[in-house]
Amino acid sequence: MTEEKKMLFSQDALKKLLWPLIIEQFLAIAMGMADTVMAASCGEAVVSGISLVDSICVLLIGLFTAMASGGAVVAAQYMGHGDKEMVGRASNQLFLAVGGVALLFMMIALIWNRGLLALLYGNVEADVMNAARIYFYIVAVSFPFLGIYNGGAALFRAVGDSKVSMKVSLVANLVNIAGNAAGGLASYLGEENYGHTKDGKAVSLMSVPGLEKYWGTETFVTEALTLEAIKALDKAKKYNQPLYLYMAQYAIHIPLNKDKRFYDKYKKKGMTDHEAAYATLIEGMDKSLGDLMDWLEKNGEADNTIIIFMSDNGGLASESGWRDGKLHTQNYPLNSGKGSTYEGGIREPLIVSWPGVVAPDSKCDKYLLIEDFYPTILEMAGIKKYKTVQPIDGISFVPLLKQTGNPSKGRSLFWNMPNNWGNDGPGINFNCAVRNGDWKLIYYYGTGKKELFNISDDIGESNDLSAQHPDIVKKLSKELGSYLRKVDAQRPAFNATGKPCPWPDEVK
């Protein structure tokens, strides 16, 4: 008998078994590192919060691995005896045990999120704790999947196949990175190459492309984009072409990097660091618009250009890591902020300059929606005969600008938020709303609660009138429910039963 035949595993077999295990361990470490790297641009508090939660995750993963390894040993013994029935039973018990424990820890983490973190880490700074809480909510959902993964990985290793778990770990890392990369920009700062390394590699999908000439300078991204926009206008002017500029600034989006051009001014006013940084982003955006308007004046196009200025949603008011003061009050007198169906989340500024058409210093208190921009711009351009692939949902608000009519009269506006946005707060997550005239109804899918507000009298939505006006509640509920069905709108489902939440008109 040769020496190789005496060995339980050949050297090649050992290499095939061990190398995937080594790579998998590296990938496991890389998962947490990727989270930290992706969050680095969000500030020290966020990085610290992630680190706290990752410590808990390492402990739990160790527990899942130990349980799975023990169960796999039992299953492997039955494999050696050729008892397939007992192998199946042992495997089922392994998944039930690991999955059950993982599910238990998930429930504990979701229910006692704040209390558990406070118990483990004491009174850490508020912004660190807030970041840790958000991250803990996210990773807690993954605990059952981690338990099942470790159970399956242990069984595959027991039969000498460690490549499967390595491949799964690789896919998990890629999904984790892709998920982290969704959102705004990596950095406003030219000193940080707007989210690129010194050798030009993007640190995330949020890295700002095409601004290499400003790398390593103190040029804030708002200014860099403005300079590039002016170059595009110069080119159009050179060739005597009509001008159309869509200028979508990153400001004001996290990370709320301070614009050093204006920061000291707001600090001298007594503002906190976060609020001063927030204010600099607003002023930088204001300067950008002013620079573009100066270009129009200089080039004789001011009286021949329509300017439309608007925001995409209400201001951020749900994250203590970026805003100071009592949460959900930063948009006062409006209630709540971004992500909410309260006015603080959906009411936006809109300014239109149309020389010779819109009266200077005029104001309008009528409402409209973003989908109204398409038919409005077409009418502004004098385009009347056109075909579209899809139906046009919006209504031109040119009559409002000319003060010749009111397209919002009798019109209902609808909003639907059937998902978990990520943050929490007043009017955020799992709700829908309708407004008609002065009345606005908000319906909460999970609880069936309905709120009714008279916006003209109560812009802060502090006085719920649903009990006083059941007839209006019923009418708006029917209209909202009918619309949501008509457009095949999404709606959440109850975790306990898997059944969809009722439509607004199905709840009294």
C-alpha positions in Angstrom: 0.0 0.0 0.0 1.5 3.4 -1.0 1.8 6.3 1.4 -0.8 8.3 -0.5 -3.4 5.5 -0.2 -2.8 5.4 3.6 -3.9 9.1 3.8 -7.6 9.9 4.3 -7.2 12.8 1.9 -4.6 13.3 -0.8 -2.7 16.5 -1.0 -4.7 17.7 -4.0 -7.9 16.9 -2.3 -6.8 18.9 0.8 -5.9 21.9 -1.4 -9.3 21.8 -3.1 -10.9 21.7 0.3 -8.8 24.3 2.1 -8.3 27.0 -0.5 -12.1 27.8 -0.8 -12.3 27.9 3.0 -9.4 30.4 3.2 -11.0 32.5 0.5 -14.4 32.3 2.2 -12.9 33.5 5.5 -11.4 36.5 3.7 -14.8 37.3 2.1 -16.5 37.1 5.5 -14.1 39.7 6.8 -14.4 41.8 3.6 -18.2 42.0 4.1 -17.8 44.2 7.2 -14.8 46.1 5.7 -16.9 46.9 2.6 -19.7 48.4 4.8 -17.2 50.5 6.7 -15.5 51.7 3.5 -18.8 52.5 1.8 -19.9 54.5 4.8 -16.6 56.4 5.3 -17.9 59.4 3.4 -20.8 59.6 5.8 -18.7 60.7 8.7 -17.0 59.3 11.8 -20.2 58.8 13.7 -21.6 56.4 11.0 -18.3 54.5 10.8 -18.3 54.1 14.6 -21.9 53.0 14.6 -21.2 50.3 12.0 -18.2 49.1 14.0 -20.3 48.6 17.1 -22.9 46.5 15.3 -20.3 44.5 13.4 -18.9 43.4 16.7 -22.3 41.9 17.5 -22.5 40.3 14.1 -19.1 38.6 14.5 -20.2 37.1 17.8 -23.5 35.8 16.3 -21.8 34.5 13.1 -19.4 32.6 15.4 -22.4 31.1 17.3 -24.1 30.1 14.0 -20.9 28.5 12.7 -20.4 26.5 15.9 -24.0 25.2 15.9 -23.8 24.4 12.2 -20.4 22.6 12.6 -21.8 20.5 15.5 -24.8 19.5 13.5 -22.8 18.7 10.4 -20.6 16.3 12.4 -23.6 14.3 13.4 -24.9 14.3 9.8 -21.4 13.3 8.6 -21.3 10.3 11.0 -24.6 9.0 9.5 -23.1 9.6 6.0 -20.2 7.4 6.9 -22.6 4.6 7.9 -24.6 5.1 4.7 -27.8 5.9 6.6 -29.5 8.3 4.2 -32.7 8.6 6.3 -30.8 9.7 9.4 -28.7 12.1 7.3 -31.9 13.8 6.2 -33.2 14.0 9.7 -30.0 15.3 11.1 -29.8 17.9 8.3 -33.4 19.1 9.0 -32.7 19.4 12.7 -29.5 21.4 11.9 -31.4 23.9 9.8 -34.3 24.1 12.3 -32.0 24.7 15.2 -29.7 27.3 13.5 -32.5 29.0 11.7 -34.7 29.1 14.8 -31.9 30.6 16.9 -31.1 33.1 14.2 -34.7 34.1 13.9 -34.9 34.6 17.6 -31.9 36.9 17.6 -33.5 38.8 14.7 -36.7 39.4 16.6 -34.7 40.5 19.7 -32.6 42.9 17.6 -35.7 44.4 15.8 -37.8 44.8 19.0 -35.2 45.8 21.5 -32.9 47.6 19.1 -32.1 50.7 21.2 -32.2 49.0 24.6 -29.8 46.2 23.5 -27.3 48.6 22.0 -27.5 50.8 25.1 -27.0 47.8 27.4 -23.9 46.6 25.4 -22.2 50.0 24.8 -23.6 52.3 27.3 -24.3 56.0 26.6 -22.4 56.6 23.4 -22.8 59.8 21.5 -26.2 60.4 20.1 -25.1 60.5 16.4 -23.1 57.2 16.8 -26.1 55.5 18.5 -28.5 56.6 15.8 -26.1 55.3 13.0 -25.7 52.0 15.0 -29.5 51.7 15.4 -30.2 52.1 11.6 -27.4 49.7 10.7 -28.6 47.2 13.3 -32.1 47.2 11.9 -30.7 46.4 8.4 -28.3 43.6 9.4 -30.8 42.1 11.8 -33.0 41.0 8.9 -30.1 39.0 7.5 -29.6 36.9 10.7 -31.9 34.0 9.6 -30.2 34.0 6.2 -26.8 33.9 7.8 -28.0 31.0 10.0 -29.2 29.0 7.0 -26.1 29.8 5.0 -23.8 28.5 7.8 -25.9 25.4 8.1 -25.7 24.7 4.4 -22.0 25.6 4.3 -21.2 23.1 7.1 -23.0 20.3 5.4 -21.3 20.9 2.0 -17.9 21.0 3.8 -18.8 17.7 5.5 -19.0 16.0 2.1 -15.8 17.6 1.0 -17.2 20.4 -1.2 -16.2 23.8 0.2 -16.5 25.6 -3.2 -20.3 26.0 -2.9 -20.2 28.1 0.3 -17.3 30.2 -1.1 -19.3 31.1 -4.3 -22.3 32.0 -2.2 -20.1 34.2 0.0 -18.7 35.9 -3.1 -22.2 36.7 -4.4 -23.2 38.0 -1.0 -20.3 40.4 -1.0 -21.2 41.7 -4.4 -24.8 42.2 -3.5 -23.7 43.9 -0.3 -21.5 46.4 -2.1 -24.1 47.1 -4.8 -26.7 47.7 -2.1 -24.5 50.0 -0.2 -23.7 52.0 -3.3 -27.3 53.0 -4.0 -28.0 56.7 -3.1 -26.4 60.1 -3.5 -22.8 61.1 -4.1 -19.7 59.8 -2.4 -18.2 63.2 -1.7 -18.7 66.9 -2.5 -15.0 67.6 -2.0 -12.4 68.0 -4.8 -9.8 67.2 -2.2 -11.3 63.7 -2.1 -11.6 63.5 -5.9 -15.4 63.3 -5.5 -15.1 59.7 -4.3 -12.1 58.5 -6.2 -8.7 57.2 -5.1 -5.5 58.9 -6.1 -5.0 56.5 -9.0 -8.5 57.2 -10.3 -10.5 54.3 -9.0 -14.1 54.9 -7.8 -14.6 54.1 -4.2 -18.3 53.3 -4.8 -21.1 53.6 -7.4 -21.8 57.0 -5.9 -18.5 58.5 -7.0 -19.0 61.5 -9.3 -17.6 60.9 -12.8 -16.3 63.3 -15.4 -14.8 65.9 -13.1 -11.2 64.7 -13.1 -9.8 68.2 -13.9 -11.0 69.4 -10.5 -9.4 66.5 -8.5 -7.1 67.5 -5.8 -8.4 71.1 -5.8 -10.7 72.9 -3.3 -13.5 73.1 -5.9 -16.7 72.0 -4.3 -18.8 69.7 -6.6 -21.6 72.3 -6.8 -19.1 74.8 -8.2 -17.5 72.2 -10.5 -20.8 71.3 -12.0 -21.7 74.9 -12.5 -18.5 75.6 -14.3 -19.1 72.7 -16.6 -22.7 73.8 -17.2 -21.5 77.3 -18.3 -19.0 75.6 -20.7 -22.0 73.8 -22.3 -23.9 77.1 -22.6 -20.9 78.7 -24.2 -20.8 75.9 -26.8 -24.5 76.3 -27.6 -24.1 80.1 -27.9 -21.1 79.7 -30.2 -23.1 77.6 -32.7 -26.2 79.8 -32.2 -28.3 76.9 -30.9 -31.3 77.0 -28.7 -30.5 76.5 -25.0 -31.9 73.7 -22.8 -30.0 73.0 -19.6 -31.2 70.5 -17.0 -29.1 71.3 -13.9 -29.7 68.7 -11.2 -27.4 69.5 -8.2 -26.3 67.0 -5.7 -26.9 69.5 -3.0 -28.7 69.1 -0.7 -28.0 65.3 -0.3 -26.0 63.3 2.2 -23.1 63.3 2.9 -23.6 66.9 4.1 -20.0 68.0 3.5 -19.4 71.6 4.4 -18.7 74.1 1.7 -15.7 76.0 3.1 -16.6 79.1 1.1 -19.5 79.8 3.3 -19.0 77.7 6.5 -17.4 80.4 8.7 -20.3 82.8 8.0 -22.8 80.4 9.4 -20.7 79.3 12.4 -20.4 83.0 13.4 -24.2 83.1 13.4 -24.1 80.5 16.2 -25.2 77.5 14.1 -24.1 74.0 15.0 -21.6 72.1 12.8 -24.3 70.0 11.1 -26.7 72.9 10.5 -23.9 75.2 9.3 -22.8 72.5 6.8 -26.5 72.2 5.7 -26.7 75.9 5.2 -23.5 76.0 3.1 -25.0 73.5 0.7 -28.0 75.7 0.2 -26.0 78.8 -0.3 -23.7 77.0 -2.8 -26.7 75.9 -4.8 -28.1 79.5 -4.7 -24.7 80.8 -5.9 -24.8 78.3 -8.8 -28.2 79.5 -9.9 -27.0 83.1 -9.7 -24.0 82.3 -11.8 -26.2 80.8 -14.5 -28.5 83.8 -14.4 -25.4 86.1 -14.7 -24.4 84.2 -17.8 -27.8 84.7 -19.4 -27.6 88.5 -18.7 -24.0 88.7 -20.0 -24.9 86.9 -23.2 -28.2 88.7 -23.9 -30.4 85.7 -23.2 -32.0 86.7 -20.0 -35.2 88.0 -21.6 -35.4 85.0 -23.9 -35.1 82.2 -21.3 -37.5 80.4 -19.0 -36.1 79.3 -15.7 -37.8 76.7 -13.6 -36.4 76.0 -10.1 -37.7 73.2 -7.9 -36.7 70.5 -5.3 -37.4 66.8 -5.5 -38.7 66.3 -2.0 -38.9 67.9 1.4 -35.8 68.5 3.5 -34.0 65.9 5.6 -35.4 65.7 9.1 -35.1 62.1 10.3 -31.3 61.6 10.8 -29.5 63.0 13.9 -26.2 62.1 12.2 -26.8 64.9 9.7 -29.2 67.3 11.4 -29.2 68.8 14.9 -32.1 69.7 17.2 -35.3 67.7 17.7 -35.9 65.3 14.8 -38.7 65.9 12.3 -39.0 69.6 13.1 -36.3 70.9 10.8 -38.9 71.9 8.1 -41.2 73.8 10.5 -43.9 74.9 10.2 -44.3 71.8 8.0 -44.5 68.4 9.8 -41.8 65.8 9.3 -39.5 65.7 6.2 -38.1 63.6 3.4 -39.8 60.2 3.0 -43.0 61.4 4.7 -46.5 61.9 3.3 -46.9 64.9 5.6 -46.3 68.3 4.0 -42.7 68.3 5.2 -42.0 65.4 2.9 -44.0 66.3 -0.2 -44.3 70.1 -0.3 -41.6 71.7 -2.4 -40.5 75.2 -3.6 -41.2 76.0 -7.2 -40.0 79.2 -8.8 -40.7 80.1 -12.5 -39.2 83.0 -14.3 -40.8 83.6 -17.7 -40.1 87.1 -19.0 -43.1 88.8 -20.4 -45.5 86.1 -19.1 -45.1 85.6 -15.4 -45.7 88.8 -13.5 -42.7 89.8 -11.3 -43.1 89.1 -7.6 -46.4 87.2 -8.2 -47.3 84.3 -6.0 -49.5 81.2 -6.5 -51.0 79.0 -3.7 -52.4 76.3 -6.0 -51.0 72.8 -6.1 -49.5 70.6 -8.8 -47.2 67.5 -9.2 -43.9 66.7 -10.8 -45.6 64.9 -13.7 -47.1 68.3 -14.7 -43.7 69.5 -15.9 -43.7 67.5 -19.1 -46.9 68.9 -20.7 -46.1 72.4 -19.2 -42.7 72.6 -20.9 -44.1 71.4 -24.2 -46.7 74.2 -24.0 -44.1 76.7 -23.1 -42.1 75.6 -26.2 -45.2 76.0 -28.4 -45.3 72.3 -29.2 -49.0 71.3 -29.6 -49.0 68.3 -31.9 -47.0 65.4 -30.5 -47.4 61.7 -29.7 -46.1 59.8 -26.7 -45.7 56.1 -26.1 -47.3 56.3 -22.7 -50.3 58.2 -21.5 -49.5 61.7 -20.1 -50.4 61.8 -16.4 -49.7 65.4 -15.9 -51.6 68.6 -16.6 -50.0 71.8 -17.9 -49.8 74.5 -15.2 -49.3 77.3 -17.8 -52.7 78.7 -16.9 -51.5 79.2 -13.3 -48.4 81.1 -14.6 -50.5 83.3 -16.9 -53.2 83.6 -14.2 -55.8 82.5 -16.8 -57.2 79.4 -15.0 -56.8 76.9 -12.2 -56.1 73.3 -13.4 -55.8 72.2 -9.8 -59.5 73.0 -9.1 -61.4 69.8 -8.4 -58.2 67.8 -9.0 -57.0 65.1 -6.7 -53.3 64.3 -6.1 -52.2 60.9 -4.9 -49.1 59.5 -3.1 -48.2 55.9 -2.3 -45.4 54.8 0.1 -45.9 51.0 0.4 -42.3 50.2 1.3 -39.9 50.8 4.2 -37.8 53.8 3.2 -35.1 53.0 5.8 -35.7 55.8 8.3 -38.7 56.2 10.6 -40.8 59.0 11.8 -44.1 60.8 11.4 -45.8 59.9 8.2 -42.9 57.8 7.0 -43.3 54.2 5.6 -46.3 52.1 4.7 -48.9 54.7 3.9 -50.7 56.5 1.1 -52.4 59.8 0.8 -54.8 61.9 -1.3 -55.4 65.6 -1.5 -58.4 67.3 -3.0 -58.8 71.0 -2.5 -58.1 71.9 1.1 -58.6 68.4 2.4 -55.9 65.8 2.7 -56.3 62.2 3.8 -53.4 59.9 5.0 -54.0 56.2 5.3 -51.6 53.8 7.2 -51.6 50.4 5.7 -50.4 48.5 8.8 -52.8 49.9 11.3 -55.7 51.0 9.2 -55.5 54.5 10.8 -56.7 57.4 8.9 -55.9 61.1 9.4 -57.7 64.1 7.8 -56.3 67.6 7.6 -57.4 70.9 6.3 -54.2 72.1 4.7 -55.3 75.7 4.2 -56.1 76.1 7.9 -53.5 73.7 9.3 -50.3 73.5 7.2 -48.5 71.9 10.0 -51.0 69.0 10.1 -51.3 69.1 13.8 -55.1 68.8 14.0 -56.6 65.5 12.9 -60.2 66.1 11.8 -61.1 62.6 10.8 -63.5 62.1 13.7 -65.3 65.4 13.0 -65.7 64.7 9.2 -66.4 61.0 8.6 -68.2 61.8 5.4 -65.1 63.4 3.9 -62.9 60.5 5.2 -65.2 58.1 3.5 -65.3 60.0 0.2 -61.5 60.5 0.0 -60.9 56.8 1.1 -63.1 55.6 -1.8 -61.3 57.9 -4.3 -57.8 56.9 -3.0 -58.7 53.2 -3.0 -60.1 53.4 -6.6 -57.1 55.2 -7.9 -54.6 52.7 -6.3 -56.4 49.8 -7.8 -56.6 51.5 -11.2 -52.9 52.0 -11.5 -52.1 48.6 -10.0 -50.3 50.2 -7.1 -48.1 48.2 -4.7 -49.3 47.6 -1.2 -47.5 46.0 1.8 -48.5 42.6 3.3 -48.8 41.5 6.9 -45.7 39.4 8.0 -47.8 37.2 10.2 -50.3 36.1 7.5 -48.7 37.1 4.2 -52.0 38.7 3.2 -51.9 42.2 1.6 -53.0 45.1 3.7 -56.5 46.4 3.0 -57.1 49.3 0.6 -58.2 52.5 2.2 -61.8 52.1 1.3 -61.9 48.6 2.9 -61.3 50.1 6.3 -64.0 52.1 8.1 
